[in-house]
Amino acid sequence: MPKRYWLMKSEPETFSIDDLARVKVEPWTGVRSYFARAHMRAMSVGDEALFHHSNAKPPGVAGLAKIVRTGVVDETQFDPNSPYYDPKATRDQPIWDCVDVQFVEKFPHYVDMDRLRGDPALADMMVLRRGMRLSVQPVTEAEFRRVIELGHTPAPAAPAPRAAKPPTSIAKPAKSPTRSSAKPGARRSRSAR
């Protein structure tokens, strides 16, 4: 089967690219979307993934991982103290499985969502679609390669903010002297003859 490419999201406060670099291999547990689970079931050993920091400020791709084992039972489904506990899952009939991912690289340059959005080659990338919250999603080989290029290239410098123009004061015309102190629109009396 040909190699496939993926984007896998993780909240950096929970598990970041630095955590993966430290432990080297980790099961990608806690996925509770049937669509994301289907994507993990479609993975093969040797597939590669963009490691995306979600719910970060700013979110973006932090590095690369490789799939090193598939069909791994997600142990968090059995732990009542886990936020990913599923009371319907049993050891005889587990519901949730996952893959083991191995650290490959942390990018020298974090590729934030604005940079992804600004690259025409990535315009069709699934992660950029409005409302796309899927934690595991496919990417094309071309998208995968382009994100790697961006991760190895410094982001262009942001344009310097324009200096604010000083406010221009508009001179108000001088009031012309009035003949009478009567209120505007008041009727003037005729002088006697």
MDTraj code that builds the backbone (N, CA, C; nanometers):
import mdtraj as md
import numpy as np

residues = "MET PRO LYS ARG TYR TRP LEU MET LYS SER GLU PRO GLU THR PHE SER ILE ASP ASP LEU ALA ARG VAL LYS VAL GLU PRO TRP THR GLY VAL ARG SER TYR PHE ALA ARG ALA HIS MET ARG ALA MET SER VAL GLY ASP GLU ALA LEU PHE HIS HIS SER ASN ALA LYS PRO PRO GLY VAL ALA GLY LEU ALA LYS ILE VAL ARG THR GLY VAL VAL ASP GLU THR GLN PHE ASP PRO ASN SER PRO TYR TYR ASP PRO LYS ALA THR ARG ASP GLN PRO ILE TRP ASP CYS VAL ASP VAL GLN PHE VAL GLU LYS PHE PRO HIS TYR VAL ASP MET ASP ARG LEU ARG GLY ASP PRO ALA LEU ALA ASP MET MET VAL LEU ARG ARG GLY MET ARG LEU SER VAL GLN PRO VAL THR GLU ALA GLU PHE ARG ARG VAL ILE GLU LEU GLY HIS THR PRO ALA PRO ALA ALA PRO ALA PRO ARG ALA ALA LYS PRO PRO THR SER ILE ALA LYS PRO ALA LYS SER PRO THR ARG SER SER ALA LYS PRO GLY ALA ARG ARG SER ARG SER ALA ARG".split()
xyz = np.array([
    [0.0846, -0.1185, 0.0000],
    [0.0000, 0.0000, 0.0000],
    [0.0890, 0.1247, 0.0000],
    [0.0556, 0.2254, -0.0821],
    [0.1396, 0.3458, -0.0858],
    [0.1304, 0.4249, 0.0450],
    [0.2376, 0.4957, 0.0729],
    [0.2427, 0.5777, 0.1935],
    [0.1354, 0.6861, 0.1860],
    [0.0729, 0.7134, 0.3000],
    [-0.0269, 0.8205, 0.3079],
    [0.0212, 0.9238, 0.4091],
    [-0.0434, 1.0405, 0.4020],
    [-0.0018, 1.1545, 0.4844],
    [-0.1220, 1.2071, 0.5616],
    [-0.0938, 1.2537, 0.6833],
    [-0.2002, 1.2904, 0.7755],
    [-0.1660, 1.4184, 0.8498],
    [-0.2677, 1.4767, 0.9105],
    [-0.2497, 1.5848, 1.0070],
    [-0.3177, 1.5375, 1.1339],
    [-0.2450, 1.5421, 1.2454],
    [-0.2979, 1.4960, 1.3737],
    [-0.2875, 1.6099, 1.4742],
    [-0.4019, 1.6415, 1.5355],
    [-0.4087, 1.7548, 1.6274],
    [-0.3954, 1.7096, 1.7727],
    [-0.3240, 1.7908, 1.8487],
    [-0.3120, 1.7693, 1.9922],
    [-0.3023, 1.9053, 2.0600],
    [-0.3675, 1.9178, 2.1741],
    [-0.3552, 2.0415, 2.2509],
    [-0.2199, 2.0397, 2.3207],
    [-0.1370, 2.1422, 2.2986],
    [-0.0006, 2.1377, 2.3539],
    [0.0044, 2.1318, 2.5062],
    [-0.1012, 2.1793, 2.5745],
    [-0.1015, 2.1702, 2.7216],
    [-0.1170, 2.0252, 2.7658],
    [-0.1785, 1.9429, 2.6790],
    [-0.2002, 1.8020, 2.7101],
    [-0.0841, 1.7164, 2.6610],
    [-0.0481, 1.7359, 2.5321],
    [0.0624, 1.6590, 2.4742],
    [0.1145, 1.7361, 2.3540],
    [0.2373, 1.7839, 2.3636],
    [0.2957, 1.8694, 2.2597],
    [0.4028, 1.7946, 2.1810],
    [0.4527, 1.8597, 2.0787],
    [0.5638, 1.8024, 2.0011],
    [0.6864, 1.7822, 2.0909],
    [0.7039, 1.8702, 2.1896],
    [0.8161, 1.8533, 2.2833],
    [0.7979, 1.7286, 2.3693],
    [0.6716, 1.6990, 2.4066],
    [0.6446, 1.5765, 2.4827],
    [0.6767, 1.4537, 2.3991],
    [0.6377, 1.4574, 2.2701],
    [0.6669, 1.3439, 2.1824],
    [0.8180, 1.3287, 2.1637],
    [0.8887, 1.4397, 2.1529],
    [1.0352, 1.4336, 2.1396],
    [1.0974, 1.3679, 2.2635],
    [1.0401, 1.3956, 2.3786],
    [1.0925, 1.3403, 2.5040],
    [1.0664, 1.1909, 2.5166],
    [0.9417, 1.1462, 2.4842],
    [0.9069, 1.0043, 2.5035],
    [0.9357, 0.9177, 2.3806],
    [0.9578, 0.9807, 2.2667],
    [0.9918, 0.9157, 2.1386],
    [0.8741, 0.8469, 2.0691],
    [0.7983, 0.7602, 2.1397],
    [0.6828, 0.6902, 2.0814],
    [0.5676, 0.6992, 2.1804],
    [0.4477, 0.7254, 2.1276],
    [0.3310, 0.7423, 2.2146],
    [0.2057, 0.6959, 2.1411],
    [0.1131, 0.6265, 2.2113],
    [-0.0149, 0.5953, 2.1483],
    [-0.0987, 0.7240, 2.1360],
    [-0.1657, 0.7410, 2.0234],
    [-0.2472, 0.8617, 1.9970],
    [-0.3860, 0.8366, 2.0544],
    [-0.3970, 0.8430, 2.1871],
    [-0.5205, 0.8087, 2.2569],
    [-0.6144, 0.9283, 2.2670],
    [-0.7364, 0.8979, 2.3088],
    [-0.8330, 1.0030, 2.3392],
    [-0.9172, 1.0494, 2.2219],
    [-0.9012, 0.9905, 2.1071],
    [-0.9826, 1.0299, 1.9913],
    [-1.1212, 0.9684, 2.0082],
    [-1.2245, 1.0527, 2.0062],
    [-1.3612, 1.0047, 2.0256],
    [-1.4546, 1.0477, 1.9126],
    [-1.3987, 1.0603, 1.7955],
    [-1.4773, 1.0877, 1.6754],
    [-1.4696, 0.9637, 1.5874],
    [-1.5851, 0.9170, 1.5403],
    [-1.5848, 0.7987, 1.4540],
    [-1.5128, 0.8272, 1.3220],
    [-1.5218, 0.9518, 1.2738],
    [-1.4515, 0.9869, 1.1500],
    [-1.2995, 0.9836, 1.1708],
    [-1.2539, 1.0434, 1.2812],
    [-1.1096, 1.0429, 1.3098],
    [-1.0604, 0.9005, 1.3341],
    [-1.1431, 0.8193, 1.4025],
    [-1.1061, 0.6787, 1.4257],
    [-1.0926, 0.6058, 1.2914],
    [-1.1835, 0.6333, 1.1985],
    [-1.1770, 0.5700, 1.0659],
    [-1.0472, 0.6088, 0.9945],
    [-1.0061, 0.7345, 1.0096],
    [-0.8791, 0.7761, 0.9490],
    [-0.7621, 0.7004, 1.0114],
    [-0.7644, 0.6839, 1.1436],
    [-0.6542, 0.6094, 1.2067],
    [-0.6553, 0.4628, 1.1635],
    [-0.7747, 0.4072, 1.1425],
    [-0.7821, 0.2681, 1.0960],
    [-0.7319, 0.2533, 0.9529],
    [-0.7323, 0.3642, 0.8771],
    [-0.6824, 0.3613, 0.7392],
    [-0.5309, 0.3795, 0.7323],
    [-0.4675, 0.4082, 0.8444],
    [-0.3234, 0.4320, 0.8468],
    [-0.2459, 0.3015, 0.8360],
    [-0.1247, 0.3155, 0.7854],
    [-0.0318, 0.2017, 0.7761],
    [0.0992, 0.2409, 0.8427],
    [0.1718, 0.1412, 0.8886],
    [0.3044, 0.1662, 0.9444],
    [0.3884, 0.2332, 0.8357],
    [0.4552, 0.3418, 0.8728],
    [0.5368, 0.4174, 0.7777],
    [0.4687, 0.5438, 0.7267],
    [0.3356, 0.5540, 0.7437],
    [0.2684, 0.6795, 0.7076],
    [0.3268, 0.7917, 0.7917],
    [0.3194, 0.9132, 0.7388],
    [0.3748, 1.0282, 0.8091],
    [0.2644, 1.1277, 0.8440],
    [0.2875, 1.2051, 0.9509],
    [0.1861, 1.2982, 0.9993],
    [0.2467, 1.4329, 1.0363],
    [0.1695, 1.5357, 1.0061],
    [0.2002, 1.6703, 1.0548],
    [0.1459, 1.6780, 1.1967],
    [0.2273, 1.7186, 1.2909],
    [0.1860, 1.7301, 1.4311],
    [0.1363, 1.8724, 1.4524],
    [0.0055, 1.8847, 1.4695],
    [-0.0613, 2.0150, 1.4775],
    [-0.0969, 2.0482, 1.6222],
    [-0.0563, 2.1663, 1.6677],
    [-0.0964, 2.2142, 1.8005],
    [-0.2298, 2.2861, 1.7863],
    [-0.3341, 2.2243, 1.8388],
    [-0.4667, 2.2865, 1.8345],
    [-0.4934, 2.3579, 1.9661],
    [-0.5909, 2.4436, 1.9651],
    [-0.6293, 2.5181, 2.0852],
    [-0.5079, 2.5873, 2.1470],
    [-0.4187, 2.6331, 2.0600],
    [-0.2992, 2.7058, 2.1026],
    [-0.3129, 2.8490, 2.0529],
    [-0.2292, 2.9357, 2.1002],
    [-0.2308, 3.0736, 2.0539],
    [-0.0970, 3.1053, 1.9915],
    [-0.0808, 3.0993, 1.8623],
    [-0.1797, 3.0579, 1.7625],
    [-0.1689, 2.9080, 1.7366],
    [-0.2775, 2.8481, 1.6840],
    [-0.2675, 2.7075, 1.6444],
    [-0.1804, 2.6935, 1.5200],
    [-0.1218, 2.5754, 1.5019],
    [-0.0389, 2.5534, 1.3832],
    [0.0373, 2.4236, 1.3895],
    [0.1172, 2.3997, 1.2858],
    [0.1939, 2.2756, 1.2747],
    [0.3310, 2.2961, 1.3383],
    [0.3639, 2.2069, 1.4322],
    [0.4869, 2.2203, 1.5097],
    [0.5966, 2.1243, 1.4656],
    [0.5594, 2.0167, 1.3953],
    [0.6609, 1.9203, 1.3561],
    [0.6030, 1.7983, 1.2879],
    [0.6807, 1.6892, 1.2888],
    [0.6445, 1.5672, 1.2168],
    [0.6486, 1.4454, 1.3078],
    [0.5602, 1.3497, 1.2737],
    [0.5582, 1.2198, 1.3416],
    [0.5414, 1.1117, 1.2363],
    [0.5707, 0.9879, 1.2764],
    [0.5560, 0.8735, 1.1860],
    [0.4710, 0.7682, 1.2557],
    [0.3877, 0.7004, 1.1798],
    [0.3056, 0.5932, 1.2345],
    [0.3936, 0.4679, 1.2433],
    [0.4056, 0.4125, 1.3664],
    [0.4928, 0.2964, 1.3846],
    [0.4167, 0.1705, 1.4260],
    [0.2875, 0.1857, 1.4619],
    [0.2065, 0.0683, 1.4954],
    [0.0605, 0.1049, 1.4783],
    [-0.0169, 0.0146, 1.4234],
    [-0.1603, 0.0387, 1.4041],
    [-0.2409, -0.0620, 1.4860],
    [-0.3719, -0.0371, 1.4976],
    [-0.4597, -0.1303, 1.5690],
    [-0.4321, -0.1392, 1.7168],
    [-0.3868, -0.0298, 1.7768],
    [-0.3546, -0.0259, 1.9196],
    [-0.4832, 0.0040, 1.9972],
    [-0.5128, -0.0749, 2.0977],
    [-0.6311, -0.0498, 2.1801],
    [-0.6056, 0.0758, 2.2634],
    [-0.7008, 0.1683, 2.2599],
    [-0.6907, 0.2921, 2.3378],
    [-0.7293, 0.2612, 2.4822],
    [-0.6305, 0.2556, 2.5689],
    [-0.6521, 0.2182, 2.7093],
    [-0.7350, 0.3205, 2.7864],
    [-0.7396, 0.4427, 2.7401],
    [-0.8133, 0.5456, 2.8155],
    [-0.9630, 0.5173, 2.8201],
    [-1.0145, 0.4379, 2.7262],
    [-1.1581, 0.4073, 2.7255],
    [-1.2004, 0.3242, 2.8460],
    [-1.1070, 0.2541, 2.9113],
    [-1.1381, 0.1678, 3.0248],
    [-1.1175, 0.2361, 3.1602],
    [-1.0598, 0.3551, 3.1604],
    [-1.0232, 0.4234, 3.2852],
    [-1.1327, 0.5212, 3.3271],
    [-1.2066, 0.4890, 3.4332],
    [-1.3163, 0.5777, 3.4766],
    [-1.2691, 0.7171, 3.5181],
    [-1.1404, 0.7320, 3.5462],
    [-1.0873, 0.8629, 3.5840],
    [-1.0404, 0.9446, 3.4636],
    [-1.0443, 0.8851, 3.3467],
    [-0.9999, 0.9536, 3.2253],
    [-1.1157, 1.0321, 3.1632],
    [-1.0865, 1.1502, 3.1078],
    [-1.1922, 1.2225, 3.0359],
    [-1.2363, 1.1472, 2.9097],
    [-1.1613, 1.0455, 2.8693],
    [-1.1930, 0.9674, 2.7490],
    [-1.2554, 0.8322, 2.7811],
    [-1.2958, 0.8141, 2.9066],
    [-1.3606, 0.6903, 2.9506],
    [-1.4900, 0.6680, 2.8722],
    [-1.5105, 0.5438, 2.8299],
    [-1.6344, 0.5076, 2.7611],
    [-1.6940, 0.3881, 2.8343],
    [-1.8036, 0.4091, 2.9071],
    [-1.8605, 0.3005, 2.9871],
    [-1.9115, 0.1828, 2.9026],
    [-1.9328, 0.2035, 2.7731],
    [-1.9810, 0.0940, 2.6864],
    [-1.8671, 0.0027, 2.6411],
    [-1.7438, 0.0499, 2.6534],
    [-1.6293, -0.0285, 2.6062],
    [-1.5921, -0.1351, 2.7085],
    [-1.5588, -0.2525, 2.6577],
    [-1.5107, -0.3610, 2.7440],
    [-1.3803, -0.4137, 2.6848],
    [-1.3062, -0.4863, 2.7661],
    [-1.1810, -0.5451, 2.7175],
    [-1.2104, -0.6454, 2.6051],
    [-1.3233, -0.7162, 2.6158],
    [-1.3600, -0.8123, 2.5112],
    [-1.4074, -0.7425, 2.3840],
    [-1.4693, -0.6269, 2.4015],
    [-1.5189, -0.5515, 2.2862],
    [-1.4829, -0.4039, 2.3003],
    [-1.3550, -0.3709, 2.2798],
    [-1.3163, -0.2300, 2.2867],
    [-1.3797, -0.1539, 2.1701],
    [-1.4092, -0.0281, 2.1937],
    [-1.4705, 0.0563, 2.0904],
    [-1.3659, 0.1430, 2.0219],
    [-1.2689, 0.1852, 2.0996],
    [-1.1727, 0.2830, 2.0489],
    [-1.0340, 0.2239, 2.0342],
    [-0.9760, 0.2451, 1.9173],
    [-0.8383, 0.2039, 1.8941],
    [-0.7623, 0.3242, 1.8404],
    [-0.6333, 0.3094, 1.8297],
    [-0.5501, 0.4222, 1.7888],
    [-0.4235, 0.3709, 1.7213],
    [-0.3281, 0.4579, 1.7042],
    [-0.1983, 0.4220, 1.6457],
    [-0.0884, 0.4711, 1.7388],
    [0.0271, 0.4098, 1.7283],
    [0.1458, 0.4611, 1.7962],
    [0.2186, 0.5532, 1.6995],
    [0.2551, 0.6714, 1.7473],
    [0.3300, 0.7661, 1.6648],
    [0.4696, 0.7841, 1.7229],
    [0.5643, 0.8058, 1.6329],
    [0.7046, 0.8247, 1.6721],
    [0.7473, 0.9649, 1.6320],
    [0.8233, 1.0268, 1.7202],
    [0.8776, 1.1598, 1.6916],
    [0.9720, 1.1527, 1.5721],
    [0.9564, 1.2497, 1.4807],
    [1.0479, 1.2620, 1.3679],
    [1.1252, 1.3928, 1.3786],
    [1.0514, 1.5030, 1.3972],
    [1.1181, 1.6328, 1.3953],
    [1.0281, 1.7418, 1.4522],
    [1.0915, 1.8361, 1.5213],
    [1.0256, 1.9613, 1.5573],
    [1.0741, 2.0648, 1.4556],
    [0.9805, 2.1363, 1.3931],
    [1.0190, 2.2345, 1.2926],
    [1.0986, 2.3489, 1.3552],
    [1.1993, 2.3983, 1.2841],
    [1.2705, 2.5164, 1.3327],
    [1.1805, 2.6409, 1.3324],
    [1.0776, 2.6383, 1.2462],
    [0.9855, 2.7524, 1.2354],
    [0.8422, 2.7003, 1.2430],
    [0.7741, 2.7346, 1.3515],
    [0.6344, 2.6964, 1.3725],
    [0.5498, 2.7521, 1.2577],
    [0.4612, 2.6709, 1.2020],
    [0.3793, 2.7127, 1.0875],
    [0.2373, 2.7374, 1.1382],
    [0.2072, 2.8640, 1.1687],
    [0.0760, 2.8945, 1.2257],
    [-0.0325, 2.8954, 1.1174],
    [-0.1567, 2.8977, 1.1618],
    [-0.2705, 2.8889, 1.0695],
    [-0.2735, 3.0046, 0.9698],
    [-0.2337, 3.1232, 1.0121],
    [-0.2323, 3.2361, 0.9179],
    [-0.1346, 3.2099, 0.8040],
    [-0.0226, 3.1501, 0.8361],
    [0.0765, 3.1192, 0.7321],
    [0.0247, 3.0092, 0.6394],
    [-0.0431, 2.9089, 0.6958],
    [-0.1040, 2.8054, 0.6128],
    [-0.2085, 2.8667, 0.5200],
    [-0.2954, 2.9510, 0.5768],
    [-0.4011, 3.0152, 0.4968],
    [-0.3445, 3.1031, 0.3861],
    [-0.2314, 3.1649, 0.4120],
    [-0.1732, 3.2580, 0.3165],
    [-0.0969, 3.1921, 0.2029],
    [-0.0824, 3.0605, 0.2066],
    [-0.0065, 2.9913, 0.1028],
    [-0.1024, 2.9328, -0.0013],
    [-0.0976, 2.9818, -0.1263],
    [-0.1903, 2.9331, -0.2291],
    [-0.1830, 2.7823, -0.2528],
    [-0.0665, 2.7217, -0.2317],
    [-0.0519, 2.5773, -0.2532],
    [-0.1316, 2.4959, -0.1508],
    [-0.1734, 2.5607, -0.0418],
    [-0.2453, 2.4901, 0.0648],
    [-0.3936, 2.5270, 0.0708],
    [-0.4428, 2.5962, -0.0297],
    [-0.5801, 2.6489, -0.0289],
    [-0.6859, 2.5415, -0.0061],
    [-0.6614, 2.4176, -0.0501],
    [-0.7612, 2.3113, -0.0357],
    [-0.7383, 2.2220, 0.0859],
    [-0.6438, 2.2589, 0.1689],
    [-0.6113, 2.1757, 0.2844],
    [-0.7316, 2.1664, 0.3784],
    [-0.7629, 2.0456, 0.4201],
    [-0.8808, 2.0202, 0.5013],
    [-0.8835, 2.1031, 0.6308],
    [-0.7695, 2.1186, 0.6956],
    [-0.7636, 2.1898, 0.8235],
    [-0.8046, 2.3370, 0.8086],
    [-0.7991, 2.3894, 0.6858],
    [-0.8320, 2.5305, 0.6637],
    [-0.9796, 2.5530, 0.6342],
    [-1.0561, 2.4465, 0.6225],
    [-1.1996, 2.4622, 0.5957],
    [-1.2709, 2.5121, 0.7197],
    [-1.3655, 2.6011, 0.6963],
    [-1.4444, 2.6573, 0.8070],
    [-1.5150, 2.5443, 0.8820],
    [-1.5019, 2.5449, 1.0127],
    [-1.5692, 2.4461, 1.0964],
    [-1.5020, 2.3092, 1.1019],
    [-1.3863, 2.2936, 1.0388],
    [-1.3178, 2.1637, 1.0372],
    [-1.2453, 2.1437, 1.1701],
    [-1.3034, 2.0604, 1.2543],
    [-1.2467, 2.0361, 1.3866],
    [-1.1935, 1.8939, 1.4018],
    [-1.1982, 1.8145, 1.2965],
    [-1.1564, 1.6759, 1.3028],
    [-1.0106, 1.6662, 1.3483],
    [-0.9853, 1.5826, 1.4485],
    [-0.8512, 1.5772, 1.5084],
    [-0.7515, 1.4937, 1.4296],
    [-0.7996, 1.4094, 1.3404],
    [-0.7123, 1.3310, 1.2537],
    [-0.7705, 1.3429, 1.1138],
    [-0.6893, 1.3901, 1.0203],
    [-0.7404, 1.4122, 0.8848],
    [-0.6312, 1.3895, 0.7817],
    [-0.6713, 1.3477, 0.6618],
    [-0.5718, 1.3248, 0.5572],
    [-0.5216, 1.4556, 0.4973],
    [-0.3994, 1.4526, 0.4471],
    [-0.3443, 1.5619, 0.3674],
    [-0.2825, 1.4987, 0.2432],
    [-0.2716, 1.5747, 0.1369],
    [-0.2074, 1.5224, 0.0161],
    [-0.0560, 1.5246, 0.0355],
    [0.0135, 1.4497, -0.0459],
    [0.1590, 1.4512, -0.0381],
    [0.2129, 1.5908, -0.0679],
    [0.1510, 1.6586, -0.1664],
    [0.1958, 1.7943, -0.2014],
    [0.1768, 1.8896, -0.0835],
    [0.0632, 1.8806, -0.0143],
    [0.0398, 1.9657, 0.1034],
    [0.1411, 1.9332, 0.2124],
    [0.1624, 1.8053, 0.2349],
    [0.2580, 1.7603, 0.3368],
    [0.3973, 1.8183, 0.3091],
    [0.4439, 1.8043, 0.1855],
    [0.5763, 1.8547, 0.1478],
    [0.5848, 2.0065, 0.1606],
    [0.4781, 2.0758, 0.1239],
    [0.4783, 2.2227, 0.1314],
    [0.4835, 2.2696, 0.2767],
    [0.4107, 2.2044, 0.3657],
    [0.4149, 2.2434, 0.5072],
    [0.5553, 2.2192, 0.5639],
    [0.6202, 2.1113, 0.5215],
    [0.7588, 2.0873, 0.5659],
    [0.8487, 2.2021, 0.5180],
    [0.8324, 2.2440, 0.3923],
    [0.9116, 2.3582, 0.3417],
    [0.8899, 2.4818, 0.4280],
    [0.7642, 2.5091, 0.4605],
    [0.7341, 2.6265, 0.5435],
    [0.7968, 2.6132, 0.6820],
    [0.7966, 2.4921, 0.7358],
    [0.8551, 2.4682, 0.8675],
    [1.0056, 2.4858, 0.8718],
    [1.0679, 2.4868, 0.7539],
    [1.2127, 2.5060, 0.7452],
    [1.2496, 2.6418, 0.6875],
    [1.1512, 2.7284, 0.6737],
    [1.1731, 2.8618, 0.6184],
    [1.1192, 2.9649, 0.7163],
    [1.1983, 3.0638, 0.7519],
    [1.1445, 3.1663, 0.8426],
    [1.0225, 3.2343, 0.7808],
    [0.9280, 3.2672, 0.8647],
    [0.8094, 3.3386, 0.8174],
    [0.8515, 3.4772, 0.7718],
    [0.7884, 3.5267, 0.6659],
    [0.8226, 3.6625, 0.6234],
    [0.7939, 3.7608, 0.7368],
    [0.8746, 3.8641, 0.7422],
    [0.8539, 3.9649, 0.8466],
    [0.7184, 4.0309, 0.8245],
    [0.6501, 4.0528, 0.9323],
    [0.5210, 4.1215, 0.9237],
    [0.5456, 4.2649, 0.8804],
    [0.4592, 4.3177, 0.7958],
    [0.4798, 4.4566, 0.7548],
    [0.4728, 4.5487, 0.8760],
    [0.5597, 4.6483, 0.8759],
    [0.5617, 4.7431, 0.9872],
    [0.4302, 4.8198, 0.9879],
    [0.3764, 4.8424, 1.1056],
    [0.2513, 4.9184, 1.1101],
    [0.2741, 5.0597, 1.0574],
    [0.1774, 5.1087, 0.9856],
    [0.1891, 5.2444, 0.9319],
    [0.1783, 5.3446, 1.0450],
    [0.2596, 5.4489, 1.0325],
    [0.2517, 5.5543, 1.1336],
    [0.1176, 5.6251, 1.1173],
    [0.0590, 5.6544, 1.2281],
    [-0.0705, 5.7233, 1.2245],
    [-0.0492, 5.8667, 1.1783],
    [-0.1353, 5.9097, 1.0897],
    [-0.1262, 6.0483, 1.0432],
    [-0.1809, 6.1386, 1.1518],
    [-0.1139, 6.2542, 1.1716],
    [-0.1686, 6.3453, 1.2722],
    [-0.3033, 6.3976, 1.2220],
    [-0.3949, 6.4174, 1.3125],
    [-0.5260, 6.4654, 1.2689],
    [-0.5119, 6.6047, 1.2071],
    [-0.5806, 6.6236, 1.0993],
    [-0.5791, 6.7552, 1.0355],
    [-0.6974, 6.8331, 1.0892],
    [-0.6686, 6.9551, 1.1290],
    [-0.7790, 7.0356, 1.1818],
    [-0.8372, 7.1175, 1.0674],
    [-0.9639, 7.1148, 1.0625],
    [-1.0345, 7.1909, 0.9605],
    [-1.0811, 7.3193, 1.0274],
    [-1.0355, 7.4310, 0.9703],
    [-1.0730, 7.5605, 1.0282],
    [-1.2210, 7.5845, 1.0051],
    [-1.2867, 7.6239, 1.1116],
    [-1.4288, 7.6557, 1.1003],
    [-1.4410, 7.7993, 1.0525],
    [-1.5353, 7.8229, 0.9635],
    [-1.5515, 7.9612, 0.9174],
    [-1.5952, 8.0501, 1.0334],
    [-1.5440, 8.1721, 1.0300],
    [-1.5809, 8.2672, 1.1355],
    [-1.7267, 8.3053, 1.1189],
    [-1.7922, 8.3251, 1.2320],
    [-1.9329, 8.3656, 1.2264],
    [-1.9409, 8.5112, 1.1832],
    [-2.0332, 8.5345, 1.0955],
    [-2.0514, 8.6740, 1.0537],
    [-2.1342, 8.7447, 1.1597],
    [-2.0999, 8.8708, 1.1809],
    [-2.1754, 8.9427, 1.2840],
    [-2.3216, 8.9559, 1.2411],
    [-2.4081, 8.9447, 1.3366],
    [-2.5507, 8.9569, 1.3066],
    [-2.5985, 9.0969, 1.3398],
    [-2.7033, 9.1358, 1.2736],
    [-2.7583, 9.2703, 1.2962],
    [-2.8409, 9.2751, 1.4226],
    [-2.8915, 9.1645, 1.4590],
    [-2.9805, 9.1659, 1.5745],
    [-2.9425, 9.0512, 1.6652],
    [-2.9745, 9.0609, 1.7862],
    [-2.9439, 8.9533, 1.8788],
    [-3.0605, 8.8557, 1.8870],
    [-3.1529, 8.8702, 1.7966],
    [-3.2688, 8.7816, 1.7964],
    [-3.2245, 8.6408, 1.7591],
    [-3.2984, 8.5455, 1.8064],
    [-3.2673, 8.4064, 1.7767],
    [-3.2880, 8.3822, 1.6282],
    [-3.2133, 8.2950, 1.5708],
    [-3.2317, 8.2649, 1.4281],
    [-3.3763, 8.2197, 1.4056],
    [-3.4283, 8.2661, 1.2995],
    [-3.5652, 8.2288, 1.2636],
    [-3.6704, 8.3126, 1.3376],
    [-3.6273, 8.3971, 1.4319],
    [-3.7250, 8.4808, 1.5039],
    [-3.7689, 8.5940, 1.4120],
    [-3.8887, 8.6372, 1.4278],
    [-3.9429, 8.7435, 1.3434],
    [-3.8933, 8.8768, 1.3940],
    [-3.8455, 8.9578, 1.3016],
    [-3.7966, 9.0906, 1.3405],
    [-3.9128, 9.1907, 1.3338],
    [-3.9094, 9.2762, 1.4247],
    [-4.0161, 9.3775, 1.4211],
    [-3.9760, 9.4905, 1.3277],
    [-4.0782, 9.5502, 1.2672],
    [-4.0499, 9.6634, 1.1778],
    [-4.0299, 9.7884, 1.2623],
    [-3.9386, 9.8638, 1.2150],
    [-3.9204, 9.9900, 1.2890],
    [-4.0341, 10.0854, 1.2533],
    [-4.0644, 10.1707, 1.3414],
    [-4.1746, 10.2667, 1.3195],
    [-4.1315, 10.3700, 1.2190],
    [-4.2275, 10.4221, 1.1445],
    [-4.1924, 10.5208, 1.0445],
    [-4.2069, 10.6565, 1.0954],
])
top = md.Topology()
chain = top.add_chain()
for i, resn in enumerate(residues, 1):
    res = top.add_residue(resn, chain, resSeq=i)
    for name in ("N", "CA", "C"):
        top.add_atom(name, md.element.get_by_symbol(name[0]), res)
traj = md.Trajectory(xyz[None], top)
